[in-house]
Amino acid sequence: MLNISKNELKDQLNLNNFNAGRKVLKRKHYKYFNRFLGGFALFAIILMFLPWTQNISGNGFVTTLTPDQRPLTLQSPIAGRIVEWYVKEGDRVTKGDTVLKISEVKSEYFDPNLVNRTGQQIDAKAASVESYREKIGALDNQIVALAGERELKLSQARNKLIQSQLKIVQDSIDLQAAKNDEKIAQTQLTRTETLEKEGFKSTADVEEKNLKARTTMAKAISQQQKLLQSRNELINSEIELNRIRQEYAEKIAKAKGDQFSAQSSQLDVEAQVSKLETDRTNYQIRNDLYFVTAPQDGFINKAILGGIGETFKDGEPLINIMPANYDLAVETFVEPIDLPLIHLGEEVRVQFDGWPAIVFSGWPNASYGTYGAKVIAVETFITESKGKYRILLAPDEKDHTWPDALRPGSGARTIALLEDVPIWYELWRRLNGFPPNYYLPETTKKDKNEKK
């Protein structure tokens, strides 16, 4: 009924006479409904002023606290062929236990006595080094001997040179004496010829004096010849002295050249010995790599390669091991816009897959089945695959202990707890699309105040 007319139908017709009319016109239910609306409005107003914890939700998975506790994959640093398995999937292994044995697939390592043969080569090269060392010592002694012999030869040549010089002096004196005798004899001859013309001397005296003059002249010429020979001997002595120097210089240079060549050969052989020792050490280490051992205590999760005789390349994964002892953590991801709200030590609630939970994200105290955690690491580089930042959470020691049956790899849902705000503010923020409040934890504020 639209009640457009001022003449109401109820005034003209008594509807209470009808059962349907009595139900419609009964005013008592309005009273209860109005009370309900009033109570609900009062409850809603009170509810709007109740505290609400702002939060950031994220999805992640259970992992381990430190990298060395996470599942690891064993690889072989060398290419090989599987010979024998010593474990099966699900077995527990301790550090150092042999997991499998492999053999060589490269022909240069087939020789089982490769290490011993390399040792023999090293011994032979070491003996060669010792021979070169002895040769260098012998050449060194030869150089010393040549140097001593050179000094003796030079002393002998110098003495001969001095003798030649003295002989020249002696011959020069003798030549001068012969010239003086020749001059005297010539003077006597002239005087005798004059006296012979005056009749005081005979012809025999003149002939005697002439003979004497010729004899002294011959002696002077002979002495001059001796002087020239002595001078030639002096020149020969000087030439001999230079020849000795040159000869022994060449001998010593040749000995030094042989010595340097021996030293070069010795260094070359020493380098070969060093290389062979490195090869032998590498071969010994390579022999130890034929047995793949467990790096730590754990359980065999999965054998990636199986069978006997299967070959693999170096670095190819062989088997997966889960460490036996580990500390659980949760790895979750947040949007870049929420990253400034995450701080180290921030409280986070975690819900694990497989554990029933009733979650009230804004009222963490009223939630059931969630566990406490704290932020221990915040990634500073965005994860390319998800476009989010990675956050690592550790169990909160003050909260309930995480389930014992929890294992790495299971899923988890995280709720990072932020500031407490009224519900009306949270509704207003969400309706306007604003992010949660940016804030600093109390510990960060205290640190900044202390620095100031």
C-alpha positions in Angstrom: 0.0 0.0 0.0 1.4 3.3 -1.1 -0.7 5.5 1.3 -1.0 8.3 -1.4 -4.5 9.3 -0.3 -5.1 11.0 3.0 -8.0 8.6 3.6 -6.3 5.7 5.2 -7.8 2.3 4.5 -7.3 1.1 8.0 -9.7 3.8 9.3 -12.5 2.7 7.0 -11.8 -1.0 7.4 -11.0 -2.8 10.6 -8.2 -5.1 9.6 -7.9 -6.6 13.0 -10.9 -8.8 12.1 -8.6 -10.6 9.7 -5.8 -12.9 10.7 -3.4 -11.5 8.2 -4.2 -8.0 9.2 -3.6 -8.7 12.8 -0.1 -10.0 12.0 0.7 -7.0 9.8 -0.6 -4.3 12.1 0.9 -5.8 15.2 3.4 -3.3 16.6 5.2 -5.4 19.1 7.9 -6.9 16.8 9.0 -3.3 15.8 10.0 -2.8 19.4 12.3 -5.8 19.5 13.7 -5.0 16.1 14.4 -1.4 17.1 16.2 -2.7 20.2 18.2 -5.0 18.1 19.2 -2.3 15.7 20.1 0.0 18.6 22.2 -2.6 20.3 23.9 -3.5 17.0 24.7 0.1 16.4 26.1 0.6 19.9 28.1 -2.6 19.4 29.4 -1.4 16.0 30.4 2.0 17.5 32.2 0.3 20.4 33.8 -2.2 17.9 35.1 0.7 15.8 37.2 1.9 18.7 38.7 -1.5 19.5 42.4 -1.9 18.7 43.4 -3.6 15.5 46.9 -4.8 14.7 48.0 -3.8 11.3 49.8 -6.6 9.5 51.4 -7.8 6.3 50.5 -11.2 5.0 52.8 -13.4 3.0 53.3 -16.9 1.8 56.5 -18.9 2.2 57.9 -22.2 3.2 59.8 -23.8 6.0 63.6 -23.8 5.6 66.7 -24.0 7.9 68.3 -21.2 9.8 71.8 -21.5 8.4 72.9 -22.4 4.9 74.9 -25.4 6.0 71.8 -27.0 7.5 69.8 -27.0 4.2 69.5 -29.9 1.8 72.6 -30.4 -0.2 73.4 -32.1 -3.4 76.7 -34.1 -3.7 78.6 -33.6 -6.9 81.8 -35.2 -8.0 84.6 -32.8 -9.0 85.8 -35.3 -11.6 84.1 -37.1 -14.3 83.7 -40.8 -13.7 81.6 -44.0 -13.7 79.6 -45.4 -10.8 81.2 -48.7 -9.5 79.3 -49.4 -6.3 76.7 -47.9 -4.0 77.1 -48.2 -0.3 73.8 -46.6 0.8 70.2 -46.6 -0.2 67.5 -43.9 0.0 66.4 -43.2 3.6 69.6 -44.3 5.2 71.3 -42.2 7.9 74.9 -41.3 7.3 77.5 -39.7 9.4 80.2 -37.3 8.3 82.9 -39.2 6.4 80.8 -42.2 5.5 81.3 -43.5 2.0 78.3 -43.1 -0.2 79.5 -44.5 -3.5 82.6 -45.5 -5.4 83.4 -44.2 -8.8 86.1 -45.1 -11.4 87.9 -43.2 -14.1 86.6 -42.5 -17.6 89.5 -40.5 -18.9 92.3 -42.5 -20.6 95.2 -40.4 -19.1 94.3 -41.6 -15.6 93.7 -45.3 -16.4 97.1 -46.4 -15.1 96.7 -47.7 -11.5 100.4 -47.0 -10.8 100.2 -43.5 -12.0 101.3 -42.0 -8.6 104.3 -44.4 -8.3 105.4 -43.8 -11.9 105.2 -40.0 -11.3 107.3 -40.5 -8.2 109.9 -42.4 -10.3 110.0 -39.5 -12.8 110.5 -37.1 -9.9 113.4 -39.1 -8.5 115.1 -39.2 -12.0 114.6 -35.5 -12.5 115.9 -34.9 -8.9 119.1 -36.9 -9.8 119.4 -34.8 -12.9 119.2 -31.6 -10.8 122.0 -33.0 -8.6 124.1 -33.7 -11.6 123.7 -30.2 -12.9 124.5 -28.8 -9.5 127.8 -30.8 -9.5 128.6 -29.7 -13.0 128.1 -26.1 -12.0 130.4 -26.7 -9.0 133.1 -28.2 -11.3 132.8 -25.3 -13.8 133.1 -22.9 -10.9 136.4 -24.7 -9.8 137.5 -24.6 -13.4 136.9 -20.9 -13.6 138.9 -20.3 -10.5 141.8 -22.5 -11.8 141.8 -20.6 -15.1 141.9 -17.3 -13.3 144.9 -18.5 -11.2 146.6 -19.9 -14.3 146.0 -16.6 -16.1 147.7 -14.7 -13.3 150.7 -17.0 -13.5 151.0 -16.7 -17.2 150.6 -12.9 -17.0 153.3 -12.7 -14.3 155.6 -14.8 -16.6 154.8 -12.5 -19.6 155.4 -9.4 -17.5 158.7 -10.7 -16.3 159.7 -11.4 -19.9 158.6 -7.9 -20.8 160.8 -6.5 -18.1 163.7 -8.6 -19.3 163.2 -7.3 -22.8 163.1 -3.7 -21.5 166.3 -4.3 -19.5 168.0 -5.9 -22.5 167.1 -2.9 -24.6 168.8 -0.7 -22.0 171.8 -2.9 -21.9 172.1 -3.1 -25.7 171.7 0.7 -25.9 174.6 1.1 -23.5 176.7 -1.4 -25.5 175.8 0.4 -28.7 176.9 3.7 -27.2 180.1 2.2 -26.0 180.7 0.6 -29.5 180.1 4.0 -31.1 182.6 5.6 -28.7 185.2 2.9 -29.5 184.5 3.5 -33.2 185.0 7.2 -32.8 188.2 6.7 -30.8 189.5 4.3 -33.4 188.7 6.7 -36.2 190.5 9.5 -34.4 193.6 7.3 -33.8 193.5 6.3 -37.5 193.4 10.0 -38.6 196.2 10.9 -36.2 198.4 7.9 -37.4 197.8 8.8 -41.0 199.0 12.4 -40.3 202.1 11.2 -38.4 202.8 8.7 -41.2 202.8 11.6 -43.7 205.2 13.5 -41.5 207.4 10.4 -41.2 206.8 9.7 -37.6 204.7 6.6 -38.2 205.1 3.7 -40.4 202.7 2.3 -43.0 202.2 -0.8 -40.8 200.9 1.4 -37.9 198.5 3.1 -40.3 197.2 -0.3 -41.5 196.9 -1.4 -37.9 194.8 1.6 -36.9 192.7 1.3 -40.0 191.9 -2.3 -39.1 191.0 -1.3 -35.6 188.7 1.4 -36.9 186.9 -1.0 -39.2 186.6 -3.6 -36.4 185.0 -1.0 -34.0 182.7 0.1 -36.8 181.6 -3.5 -37.3 181.1 -3.9 -33.6 178.9 -0.8 -33.5 176.8 -2.1 -36.4 176.5 -5.5 -34.7 175.5 -3.8 -31.4 172.9 -1.7 -33.2 171.5 -4.9 -34.7 171.2 -6.4 -31.2 169.4 -3.3 -30.0 166.8 -3.7 -32.8 166.4 -7.4 -32.0 165.8 -6.5 -28.3 163.2 -3.9 -29.3 161.5 -6.6 -31.4 161.6 -8.9 -28.4 159.9 -6.2 -26.3 157.1 -5.9 -28.9 156.7 -9.6 -29.0 156.5 -9.7 -25.2 153.7 -7.1 -25.2 151.9 -9.1 -27.9 152.3 -12.3 -25.9 151.0 -10.5 -22.8 147.8 -9.4 -24.7 147.5 -12.8 -26.2 147.5 -14.4 -22.8 144.8 -12.0 -21.5 142.6 -12.7 -24.6 143.2 -16.5 -24.5 142.2 -16.8 -20.8 139.4 -14.3 -21.2 137.9 -16.6 -23.9 138.5 -19.7 -21.7 136.9 -18.2 -18.7 134.0 -16.8 -20.7 133.4 -20.3 -22.2 133.5 -21.8 -18.8 131.0 -19.2 -17.5 128.8 -19.8 -20.5 128.8 -23.5 -19.8 128.1 -22.7 -16.1 125.1 -20.5 -17.0 123.8 -23.1 -19.4 124.0 -25.7 -16.7 122.3 -23.4 -14.3 119.5 -22.8 -16.8 119.2 -26.5 -17.4 119.1 -27.1 -13.6 116.3 -24.5 -13.1 114.4 -26.0 -16.0 114.7 -29.5 -14.5 113.7 -28.1 -11.0 110.6 -26.6 -12.7 109.8 -30.0 -14.2 110.3 -31.6 -10.7 108.0 -29.0 -9.2 105.4 -29.7 -11.9 105.7 -33.4 -11.4 105.3 -33.1 -7.7 102.2 -31.0 -8.3 100.9 -33.7 -10.7 101.7 -36.4 -8.1 99.8 -34.5 -5.4 96.9 -34.0 -7.8 96.9 -37.7 -8.6 96.9 -38.7 -5.0 94.0 -36.3 -4.3 92.2 -37.6 -7.4 92.5 -41.1 -6.0 90.8 -40.0 -2.8 88.0 -38.6 -4.9 87.1 -42.0 -6.2 85.1 -42.5 -3.0 82.3 -39.9 -2.5 81.8 -39.3 1.2 79.1 -37.6 3.2 80.2 -34.0 4.2 78.0 -34.0 7.4 75.5 -36.1 9.3 72.2 -36.5 7.5 69.8 -38.7 5.6 69.9 -39.9 2.0 66.9 -38.2 0.4 67.3 -39.2 -3.2 69.8 -40.8 -5.5 69.8 -38.6 -8.6 71.9 -41.1 -10.6 71.4 -44.8 -10.1 72.7 -48.1 -11.4 76.2 -49.5 -11.9 78.3 -48.3 -14.7 76.4 -45.1 -15.3 78.8 -42.3 -16.3 78.6 -38.7 -15.4 80.4 -35.4 -16.0 82.3 -33.4 -13.4 80.1 -31.3 -11.3 77.0 -33.3 -12.2 74.7 -33.9 -9.1 74.7 -37.4 -7.8 72.8 -37.6 -4.6 70.7 -35.4 -2.3 71.3 -35.4 1.5 69.3 -33.7 4.2 71.3 -32.8 7.3 70.3 -34.6 10.5 70.7 -31.6 12.7 69.1 -28.3 11.7 67.3 -25.3 13.2 64.0 -24.5 11.5 63.2 -21.1 10.0 60.6 -19.7 7.6 61.3 -18.0 4.3 58.6 -15.6 3.3 58.2 -12.9 0.7 56.7 -9.4 0.9 55.8 -6.7 -1.6 58.2 -3.9 -2.3 55.7 -1.4 -0.9 55.7 -3.2 2.4 59.5 -3.7 2.8 60.1 -0.4 4.8 57.7 -1.7 7.4 59.8 -4.8 8.1 62.6 -4.5 10.7 64.9 -6.9 12.3 63.4 -8.4 15.4 59.8 -7.7 14.2 57.2 -10.1 15.6 55.5 -12.4 13.0 52.8 -15.0 13.4 53.2 -18.2 11.3 50.6 -20.7 10.2 52.0 -24.0 8.9 50.4 -26.2 6.3 48.9 -29.3 7.9 48.3 -27.7 11.3 44.7 -26.5 11.9 44.4 -22.9 12.8 41.8 -20.1 13.4 43.4 -16.9 12.4 42.3 -13.3 13.2 45.0 -11.3 11.5 44.1 -8.1 13.4 43.8 -9.8 16.8 46.8 -12.1 17.0 46.0 -12.9 20.7 42.7 -14.3 19.6 44.1 -16.5 16.9 44.6 -20.3 17.4 47.1 -22.6 15.9 49.7 -19.9 14.9 53.2 -19.8 16.2 55.5 -16.9 17.0 58.6 -15.9 15.0 61.0 -13.0 14.6 62.6 -11.4 11.6 66.3 -12.2 11.5 67.2 -11.2 7.9 65.8 -8.9 5.3 66.9 -9.3 1.7 68.3 -6.1 0.1 67.8 -7.3 -3.5 64.5 -8.2 -5.0 63.8 -11.8 -5.9 63.6 -11.9 -9.7 61.3 -14.9 -10.0 58.6 -13.5 -7.6 59.2 -9.7 -7.8 59.2 -9.6 -4.0 61.7 -9.3 -1.2 62.7 -12.3 0.8 62.4 -12.3 4.6 63.9 -15.0 6.9 62.1 -15.8 10.2 63.4 -17.6 13.2 61.3 -19.1 16.1 60.4 -16.8 18.9 61.8 -18.3 22.1 59.2 -16.5 24.2 56.3 -18.1 22.3 55.2 -21.7 21.8 57.6 -24.2 20.5 57.2 -25.0 16.8 55.9 -28.6 16.1 58.4 -31.4 16.2 57.0 -33.0 13.1 57.7 -29.9 11.0 60.1 -30.5 8.1 61.9 -28.1 5.7 60.0 -27.5 2.5 56.4 -27.4 3.9 54.3 -24.4 3.2 53.7 -21.5 5.6 51.6 -18.4 5.8 53.0 -15.5 7.7 51.5 -12.4 9.3 53.9 -9.6 10.2 52.5 -7.6 13.1 52.7 -3.8 12.9 51.2 -0.9 14.9 47.9 -1.1 16.9 45.3 1.2 15.5 41.5 1.6 15.9 39.3 -0.5 13.7 37.7 2.6 12.2 41.1 3.9 11.2 42.0 0.5 9.6 38.7 0.5 7.6 39.3 4.1 6.5 42.8 3.2 5.4 41.7 0.2 3.4 38.8 2.1 1.8 41.3 4.7 0.6 43.9 2.3 -0.4 46.6 3.7 1.9 49.5 1.5 3.0 50.0 0.6 6.7 51.6 3.2 9.0 55.3 3.7 8.6 57.0 3.5 11.9 60.2 2.6 13.7 60.4 0.0 16.4 61.2 1.1 20.0 64.7 -0.4 19.8 65.5 1.6 16.7 64.2 4.8 18.2 66.4 4.2 21.3 69.5 3.6 19.2 68.9 6.9 17.3 68.4 8.8 20.5 71.6 7.4 21.9 73.5 8.4 18.8 72.1 11.9 19.1 
